[in-house]
Amino acid sequence: MFDPTIFENIKVVLEGSIYDLDLQGLIQVTNRVDSVDLSRMSRLFQLEFKLSEKDRIKAVIHLKADTYDLAGEILELAEHTDSIGCVLTVVLYTFVEDPEKCSSIEETLLKIWSYRPVITQEVSFMYQSGTAVSDDFKIKVTIDFHRKINESNMEDIEEILNHIVRSMDALKRI
């Protein structure tokens, strides 16, 4: 009989929780990726969503499992069970008129996430023929937990999603 992997189990709970929020009207799912990289034998699941259709702020949740994790679990390599799992990363995209707002973004998100995950920001803007195309700077905020998760973390998924929605709502006000 087929025994689903950690990745599959977490993916099902994560996907169901996100689509529940979509059905409740709290978010709007805008993209979904579920891929297997056959050259590396790894898995990637992504769901992208916004708070509303007109919102420019979006969130992307990445769930990844690499060869080591999948093979270690399937082959039941007992000596590696503590290091087998998935990587969950959250990426938020927003726009600001002044890149100095990055410090406000960082402080706001650190408070929402209780100073636990590592939060980094990447600032970019469109450039064409010697001038900026837009007055807006695109901010990519990465929220990285720097640890693997497994089925014992499934109860945290709802809290993580609540933090993401709160973060997106806070970014609208910055």
VEXGU-618008 format. One line per 10 residues: number of its first residue (from 0); their letters; for each residue x, z, y of N, C-alpha, C. Coordinates in pm, whole numbers, padded with zeros to 5 digits. Example, Ala and Ser with C-alpha at 12.3 -4.5 7.8 and 13.67 -1.06 7.14 Angstrom:
2
0> AS> 01319:00780:-00569:01230:00780:-00450:01320:00780:-00330 | 01285:00708:-00225:01367:00714:-00106:01290:00787:00003
% end
This chain:
174
0> MFDPTIFENI> 00083:00000:-00118:00000:00000:00000:00088:00000:00125 | 00044:-00071:00227:00118:-00082:00353:00107:00047:00433 | 00220:00097:00477:00224:00216:00560:00268:00173:00700 | 00181:00187:00801:00219:00141:00935:00340:00217:00989 | 00418:00149:01070:00537:00210:01128:00498:00298:01247 | 00594:00376:01292:00575:00459:01412:00529:00369:01527 | 00597:00255:01541:00563:00161:01647:00415:00121:01640 | 00370:00081:01522:00231:00038:01506:00133:00150:01540 | 00161:00269:01493:00071:00382:01518:00061:00415:01667 | 00175:00418:01735:00175:00448:01879:00109:00335:01956
10> KVVLEGSIYD> 00138:00212:01916:00079:00095:01983:-00073:00100:01979 | -00129:00133:01864:-00275:00138:01849:-00335:00243:01942 | -00274:00360:01948:-00326:00467:02034:-00309:00430:02181 | -00192:00377:02218:-00164:00337:02356:-00260:00228:02402 | -00274:00126:02320:-00362:00014:02354:-00507:00061:02368 | -00553:00141:02273:-00690:00192:02279:-00714:00277:02403 | -00619:00361:02437:-00633:00448:02555:-00639:00366:02684 | -00556:00263:02691:-00555:00179:02812:-00685:00100:02824 | -00731:00043:02714:-00856:-00032:02719:-00977:00059:02744 | -00970:00184:02702:-01075:00281:02738:-01081:00300:02889
20> LDLQGLIQVT> -00964:00312:02954:-00960:00325:03100:-01016:00200:03167 | -00988:00084:03106:-01040:-00042:03158:-01193:-00045:03146 | -01244:-00005:03032:-01390:-00001:03013:-01459:00097:03107 | -01390:00206:03142:-01445:00304:03235:-01438:00256:03380 | -01369:00145:03404:-01357:00091:03539:-01248:00155:03622 | -01161:00237:03562:-01054:00304:03636:-00935:00211:03660 | -00916:00116:03568:-00808:00018:03581:-00861:-00117:03537 | -00779:-00220:03560:-00813:-00354:03514:-00690:-00412:03444 | -00699:-00434:03314:-00588:-00491:03237:-00572:-00636:03280 | -00448:-00675:03314:-00422:-00810:03364:-00331:-00893:03274
30> NRVDSVDLSR> -00261:-00827:03180:-00174:-00903:03090:-00141:-00817:02968 | -00113:-00885:02859:-00081:-00816:02734:00023:-00899:02659 | 00127:-00833:02609:00231:-00898:02529:00250:-00816:02403 | 00249:-00882:02290:00276:-00816:02162:00366:-00911:02084 | 00497:-00883:02083:00589:-00980:02024:00684:-00918:01923 | 00728:-01005:01834:00830:-00973:01735:00947:-01067:01761 | 01064:-01011:01785:01184:-01092:01804:01248:-01108:01667 | 01232:-01225:01607:01281:-01247:01471:01433:-01254:01464 | 01500:-01288:01571:01646:-01293:01567:01707:-01152:01569 | 01640:-01059:01631:01689:-00921:01637:01605:-00825:01554
40> MSRLFQLEFK> 01495:-00874:01500:01402:-00792:01423:01359:-00669:01502 | 01310:-00694:01621:01262:-00587:01708:01120:-00617:01750 | 01052:-00516:01801:00913:-00528:01846:00903:-00490:01992 | 00812:-00554:02062:00784:-00522:02202:00634:-00533:02223 | 00577:-00431:02284:00437:-00433:02323:00431:-00395:02470 | 00361:-00475:02549:00346:-00448:02693:00201:-00464:02732 | 00156:-00376:02817:00025:-00392:02880:00044:-00375:03029 | -00011:-00468:03104:-00002:-00467:03250:-00142:-00442:03305 | -00149:-00359:03409:-00280:-00334:03469:-00267:-00297:03616 | -00381:-00309:03685:-00394:-00272:03826:-00511:-00175:03837
50> LSEKDRIKAV> -00522:-00110:03952:-00636:-00023:03975:-00761:-00104:04006 | -00742:-00219:04074:-00853:-00309:04102:-00799:-00451:04110 | -00890:-00546:04105:-00849:-00687:04105:-00770:-00723:04231 | -00807:-00667:04345:-00743:-00702:04472:-00613:-00626:04498 | -00585:-00527:04416:-00468:-00441:04435:-00339:-00519:04411 | -00239:-00496:04496:-00108:-00559:04476:-00016:-00471:04391 | -00051:-00347:04373:00029:-00255:04292:-00011:-00274:04146 | 00090:-00287:04060:00059:-00300:03919:00154:-00213:03837 | 00110:-00181:03717:00189:-00103:03623:00207:-00185:03496 | 00323:-00171:03435:00350:-00234:03306:00408:-00126:03215
60> IHLKADTYDL> 00343:-00106:03102:00392:-00011:03003:00462:-00091:02894 | 00587:-00053:02865:00667:-00118:02762:00685:-00022:02645 | 00653:-00067:02526:00680:00009:02404:00771:-00079:02319 | 00890:-00027:02283:00989:-00106:02210:01037:-00031:02087 | 01065:-00106:01983:01131:-00054:01864:01233:-00158:01820 | 01356:-00115:01798:01460:-00210:01759:01482:-00209:01608 | 01576:-00289:01563:01605:-00303:01421:01637:-00169:01356 | 01719:-00091:01421:01759:00039:01368:01637:00127:01341 | 01546:00132:01437:01428:00216:01422:01336:00165:01312 | 01307:00036:01313:01216:-00020:01213:01276:-00011:01072
70> AGEILELAEH> 01403:-00051:01057:01466:-00048:00924:01483:00095:00876 | 01524:00184:00963:01543:00323:00925:01416:00386:00873 | 01305:00351:00937:01178:00406:00893:01131:00342:00762 | 01138:00211:00755:01090:00140:00635:01174:00177:00513 | 01306:00188:00531:01395:00221:00421:01403:00372:00395 | 01331:00447:00478:01326:00593:00466:01466:00654:00462 | 01545:00619:00562:01680:00673:00573:01672:00816:00627 | 01662:00910:00538:01636:01050:00572:01738:01107:00670 | 01864:01066:00661:01966:01123:00748:01949:01080:00894 | 01864:00981:00921:01845:00931:01056:01705:00957:01111
80> TDSIGCVLTV> 01624:01035:01045:01484:01050:01087:01470:01111:01226 | 01566:01192:01269:01556:01252:01403:01576:01148:01514 | 01645:01039:01484:01675:00940:01587:01591:00814:01573 | 01490:00815:01489:01404:00699:01470:01278:00716:01553 | 01237:00609:01620:01116:00614:01702:01103:00490:01787 | 01037:00505:01900:01014:00395:01994:01057:00439:02133 | 01084:00342:02216:01116:00369:02356:00995:00330:02440 | 00948:00423:02520:00836:00398:02611:00890:00403:02753 | 00866:00295:02827:00910:00285:02966:00792:00239:03050 | 00782:00293:03171:00677:00255:03264:00744:00187:03384
90> VLYTFVEDPE> 00690:00072:03424:00740:00004:03542:00624:-00017:03638 | 00643:00025:03763:00544:00008:03868:00598:-00093:03969 | 00511:-00180:04017:00547:-00277:04119:00461:-00253:04242 | 00525:-00246:04358:00452:-00229:04483:00524:-00306:04592 | 00466:-00309:04710:00525:-00378:04825:00526:-00283:04944 | 00632:-00289:05023:00642:-00210:05146:00699:-00300:05256 | 00669:-00265:05380:00722:-00340:05492:00862:-00293:05531 | 00896:-00170:05492:01025:-00111:05528:01088:-00049:05404 | 01207:-00096:05363:01269:-00040:05242:01306:00108:05256 | 01303:00161:05377:01327:00304:05397:01218:00389:05331
100> KCSSIEETLL> 01106:00326:05299:00997:00398:05231:01032:00434:05087 | 01143:00381:05037:01186:00412:04900:01206:00561:04880 | 01254:00630:04982:01273:00775:04968:01138:00846:04953 | 01036:00800:05026:00902:00857:05011:00845:00827:04874 | 00868:00705:04826:00821:00666:04692:00885:00757:04588 | 01017:00774:04599:01088:00857:04500:01036:01001:04500 | 01025:01061:04616:00980:01200:04623:00838:01216:04572 | 00750:01124:04609:00611:01130:04563:00602:01120:04412 | 00675:01024:04354:00669:01004:04210:00736:01118:04134 | 00844:01171:04188:00909:01285:04122:00813:01404:04114
110> KIWSYRPVIT> 00735:01426:04219:00638:01536:04217:00529:01509:04113 | 00476:01388:04111:00370:01354:04015:00419:01371:03872 | 00541:01329:03845:00597:01331:03710:00674:01461:03681 | 00661:01559:03768:00723:01692:03749:00875:01686:03730 | 00939:01593:03797:01084:01580:03799:01145:01560:03660 | 01067:01514:03564:01118:01499:03427:01179:01362:03400 | 01107:01252:03413:01172:01125:03378:01269:01082:03489 | 01357:00990:03452:01449:00932:03550:01375:00818:03621 | 01373:00822:03753:01303:00721:03832:01405:00643:03913 | 01405:00511:03893:01494:00424:03970:01411:00318:04040
120> QEVSFMYQSG> 01466:00266:04150:01394:00164:04226:01487:00045:04251 | 01425:-00071:04249:01495:-00196:04278:01418:-00265:04390 | 01488:-00302:04497:01424:-00364:04613:01461:-00512:04618 | 01362:-00598:04642:01389:-00741:04654:01295:-00803:04757 | 01332:-00922:04802:01245:-00997:04892:01269:-01146:04872 | 01170:-01227:04908:01181:-01372:04894:01264:-01428:05010 | 01357:-01515:04976:01448:-01574:05074:01449:-01725:05053 | 01435:-01798:05165:01437:-01944:05155:01491:-02001:05286 | 01588:-02088:05277:01644:-02160:05391:01678:-02070:05509 | 01750:-01963:05482:01801:-01879:05590:01707:-01773:05643
130> TAVSDDFKIK> 01585:-01766:05593:01492:-01664:05642:01415:-01601:05526 | 01367:-01482:05553:01281:-01416:05456:01144:-01482:05461 | 01087:-01512:05345:00957:-01580:05337:00843:-01485:05373 | 00862:-01357:05349:00757:-01259:05371:00815:-01136:05440 | 00731:-01061:05508:00774:-00936:05571:00776:-00822:05471 | 00725:-00846:05351:00715:-00740:05250:00837:-00738:05158 | 00876:-00617:05122:00980:-00597:05023:00912:-00556:04893 | 00952:-00620:04785:00895:-00586:04654:00978:-00472:04595 | 00909:-00369:04553:00975:-00253:04493:00938:-00247:04345 | 01039:-00243:04261:01020:-00225:04117:01067:-00084:04084
140> VTIDFHRKIN> 00974:00000:04043:01004:00139:04010:01003:00153:03858 | 01114:00198:03802:01122:00218:03658:01121:00367:03628 | 01031:00406:03540:01019:00544:03497:01065:00548:03352 | 01180:00611:03331:01246:00610:03200:01259:00753:03149 | 01208:00777:03030:01207:00911:02972:01338:00944:02900 | 01423:00844:02880:01555:00860:02816:01549:00934:02683 | 01447:00904:02606:01438:00958:02470:01339:00873:02393 | 01349:00881:02263:01255:00809:02178:01133:00896:02152 | 01022:00829:02128:00899:00900:02095:00857:00862:01953 | 00773:00947:01895:00718:00918:01763:00574:00971:01759
150> ESNMEDIEEI> 00517:00980:01640:00377:01021:01630:00350:01161:01687 | 00452:01246:01691:00431:01380:01746:00406:01377:01897 | 00432:01265:01961:00410:01251:02105:00278:01182:02141 | 00195:01153:02043:00071:01079:02068:-00021:01153:02165 | -00022:01284:02159:-00107:01361:02250:-00065:01345:02395 | 00061:01305:02419:00113:01287:02554:00066:01157:02618 | 00017:01064:02539:-00018:00931:02592:-00125:00941:02700 | -00227:01019:02678:-00333:01033:02779:-00279:01091:02909 | -00191:01189:02898:-00130:01249:03018:-00041:01149:03090 | 00035:01070:03014:00120:00967:03073:00035:00866:03150
160> LNHIVRSMDA> -00075:00823:03089:-00164:00727:03157:-00225:00787:03282 | -00263:00913:03278:-00315:00980:03399:-00208:00984:03508 | -00084:01010:03471:00025:01012:03568:00047:00873:03628 | 00034:00770:03545:00051:00633:03596:-00057:00601:03698 | -00182:00632:03666:-00293:00605:03759:-00273:00684:03889 | -00233:00810:03878:-00206:00892:03998:-00092:00831:04079 | 00011:00782:04011:00125:00720:04079:00083:00595:04154 | 00003:00512:04090:-00044:00390:04155:-00129:00421:04276 | -00215:00520:04263:-00300:00562:04374:-00214:00614:04490 | -00109:00691:04458:-00020:00744:04561:00058:00633:04629
170> LKRI> 00101:00530:04554:00175:00419:04611:00090:00341:04712 | -00039:00337:04691:-00128:00269:04786:-00122:00335:04924 | -00094:00464:04928:-00095:00538:05055:00042:00539:05125 | 00144:00487:05058:00279:00488:05119:00301:00360:05196
% end
